[in-house]
Amino acid sequence: MRTPAILSVLGEDRVGLVATISRVLADAGANIEDIRQTIIGGMFSMTMLVTVDEDATPFDELQARLIAAGEEIGVQVTFQREDVFRFMHRI
Amino acid sequence: MLNISPEEVVETLLMITQQNLDIRTVTLGLSLEHCADEDLETMSKKVYEAVVERAERLVPVCEAISREYGIPIVNKRIAITPMAHLASACRDADVTPLAEALDRAACEIGVDFAGGFSALVHKGTGDGDARLIASIPHALSATERVCASVNVASTRAGINMDAVLRMAEVIKETAERTADRDSFGCGKLVVFSNMVEDNPFMAGAMHGAGEPDVVVNVGISGPGVVRAVVSALPEDADLTAVAEAIKATAFKITRAGELIAREAARRLGVEMGIVDLSLAPTPAEGDSVAAIIEAIGVERCGGPGTTMALALLNDAVKKGGAMGTSSIGGLSGAFIPVSEDAGMVRAVEDGALTLEKLEAMTSVCSVGLDMIVIPGDTPVETLAAVIADACAIGVINNKTTATRLIPAAGKSVGDTVEYGGLFGAAPVMSVNGWAGTRLIRRGGRFPAPLGSLRN
């Protein structure tokens, strides 16, 4: 099952941030469909649209790996199914 | 392609992390009609088995959904067939074993509350109803998670004033029986007019006769989000702009509820019922309906203008919510429980908010006299008269009203009681002492109002 998800990173920009997150995704067989970076309210924000291959890695396992990776490099990572944003922000 | 902007992603995350956006409850409605049995012990066993069998996946499914969507689901609950239907099958005077069986099942499957120790007596009290009502004080003192509710009035039937008095007696007895917990049993007991069949919120949830066998109902939350949005408006924004901002926010909150409801129903393999649009406060700072009223512009909740501000809030939430789901149901009106809302507590302490003002507020939202602690020596007739006033507002205006009053045993005005968790803490409020006894002791039925004749 292929599940679209939104990965967001909030925190301080630093060298290797994208590489660290991308590696976790690649190891899990998850594909990055799109990526955006911006500064919101003085805070670095990276938003990725990711497709998760749940047959390769279950959603909650990848979620746990990403959160752990974020903690290692000192940023807040959230990883949620994409439809929650579509539901809340689109009519 | 990413068709959601980073700003929208961050807005959602802030709603959750800083403004207490959550889904207050996913409530599984269960029909237990098939459990009826002449033997109370056998019936209790059937109740336990039916609840465990049908609802055992509710908590793990909700926890998985919560993790994957990143939205907290605060409570998982069940609502069952009004237990008076089952009580009518047996002859036992005390049907507390049914509540105990429900409590055991609730503990076993890990739900926070189980609603439905209930009776509907708005037009008359049947034998099963009477025995269930008489069992409420024992049942609520002997169980942890069971909630009771009794409907004593409806627009179609009027007010059963004998039942109103009986419920006042039951509330007093429940308060006495749970005196060691500051009469907390009364926090699990609601008296309704125009009770609804698909309410996911406690203590008044039950699974009505018009419902399918199993159904998922969801109650949204989000006063903190609405308060943040109103607070962010310019000081001089006019009320049309305030209503517009609330409406847009209510849409987003409701969509979160709709998504969770659909997903929970799909994963549980049962029908999706309704999304209840009630804004439900918590004791957390800022997650408060009183704080919204104050952000709209009333200096302290309860002051003049409060009823208008609450009406505006309630209406805007419905308008936004109506775009967010086609399955509106339950109570769908702002909640103003005193102990559960830190802003309401402060307003009472400041002398701004009184029982009379809360009664006025009842006329423009769903559940008015809610989680109000009053002196333990409040006469039963006075208690009944307060309930009757709330019922009259509901019956005449064709809306639900509910009272959840706690005459805390041994407490008087000036004392404070603490219930903890979502139930919060509250000062004991004074009650007008001029009810007398004659009105309530008349009994009988307040006839159905002219407005009920609509056919």
Chai-1 contact restraints between the chains, C-beta under 6 A:
chainA,res_idxA,chainB,res_idxB,connection_type,confidence,min_distance_angstrom,max_distance_angstrom,comment,restraint_id
A,I6,B,V9,contact,1.0,0.0,6.0,A-B,restraint_1
A,S8,B,V9,contact,1.0,0.0,6.0,A-B,restraint_2
A,D34,B,M1,contact,1.0,0.0,6.0,A-B,restraint_3
A,D34,B,L2,contact,1.0,0.0,6.0,A-B,restraint_4
A,R36,B,P6,contact,1.0,0.0,6.0,A-B,restraint_5
A,T38,B,P6,contact,1.0,0.0,6.0,A-B,restraint_6
A,I40,B,V10,contact,1.0,0.0,6.0,A-B,restraint_7
A,S45,B,P6,contact,1.0,0.0,6.0,A-B,restraint_8
A,S45,B,V10,contact,1.0,0.0,6.0,A-B,restraint_9
A,T47,B,P6,contact,1.0,0.0,6.0,A-B,restraint_10
A,T47,B,V9,contact,1.0,0.0,6.0,A-B,restraint_11
A,L49,B,L2,contact,1.0,0.0,6.0,A-B,restraint_12
A,F59,B,E68,contact,1.0,0.0,6.0,A-B,restraint_13
A,D60,B,R67,contact,1.0,0.0,6.0,A-B,restraint_14
A,T78,B,G70,contact,1.0,0.0,6.0,A-B,restraint_15
A,Q80,B,Y69,contact,1.0,0.0,6.0,A-B,restraint_16
A,Q80,B,G70,contact,1.0,0.0,6.0,A-B,restraint_17
A,R81,B,E68,contact,1.0,0.0,6.0,A-B,restraint_18
A,R81,B,Y69,contact,1.0,0.0,6.0,A-B,restraint_19
A,V84,B,Y69,contact,1.0,0.0,6.0,A-B,restraint_20
A,F85,B,I4,contact,1.0,0.0,6.0,A-B,restraint_21
A,F87,B,R255,contact,1.0,0.0,6.0,A-B,restraint_22
A,F87,B,L259,contact,1.0,0.0,6.0,A-B,restraint_23
A,M88,B,T12,contact,1.0,0.0,6.0,A-B,restraint_24
A,M88,B,K252,contact,1.0,0.0,6.0,A-B,restraint_25
A,M88,B,R255,contact,1.0,0.0,6.0,A-B,restraint_26
A,M88,B,A256,contact,1.0,0.0,6.0,A-B,restraint_27
A,H89,B,E8,contact,1.0,0.0,6.0,A-B,restraint_28
